[in-house]
Amino acid sequence: MSIKRPLVALSVAAVVALAGCTSETDGQNPPSSPSAEASPEAGAGAPEPDLEDVPDVVAEVNGEDVERAEFVTAYEGQLQQAAMSQQTTGQEVDQDALKQQVAEQLVGNRLLTQAATEAGIEATDEDIETTLEGIAAQNGLQSADEVVAALGEQGISEDEVREDAAAQFQVNAYIEAEADIEEPSEDELREQYDTLVEQMGSQGGEGASQAEIPPFEDVRDQLAQQAVGEQQAAAVDGIVATLRDEGDVTIHL
């Protein structure tokens, strides 16, 4: 089984999977949190990664380097996903644009990790284990050990996995402290549901069956998660933008 390494190849919003409230809420992927990655067969049609112009140091973030190896790991995962989307849309993957996107994602991740560290947020062994268990649940695995084993098959050591999980916890805790997230009201959820019903009806045409639209009670929790996830994504975008404005960031692509 192939799963994503925590904090690698994730959009900033995907990083923010606060207290399990969202499951890949950003639409780009976060954050989440890591979700099941495509199987090798699914990505068989992916183009060859064009990495010739990638420098040894892809970006500098407040004096810390984002190195080529980290970028390549992230980029190859994103390229596989883009190729899968290409099969659906028929659009050719723009590798230059994708490189910039991945670089920006890694810069955002690094800014958040740095801010969490500066805020004094540290992950205990228990925090790391809980984070890995959350990743396991999202990927249909049974335990943190299975996550370590699955990522080990991808050449990632247990120490690296646990370091990434610690960083994941730091970022989640930092965003949770900084973001002003409100649970949606029942009226807001009802309005969201009515909009969804209207959209489904227009897509299905006059012959669309009401039986295809689940009742509000069946999708209420999912709608609430979506609403919270949208708030989280917007909050993370704002926080990263502020950190970047106040920091020293250079991308060398």
Summary of the structure (lengths in Angstrom):
residues: 253
radius of gyration: 19.3
end to end distance: 32.1
largest distance: 60.0
contacts: 792
relative contact order: 0.18
helix: 59%
strand: 6%
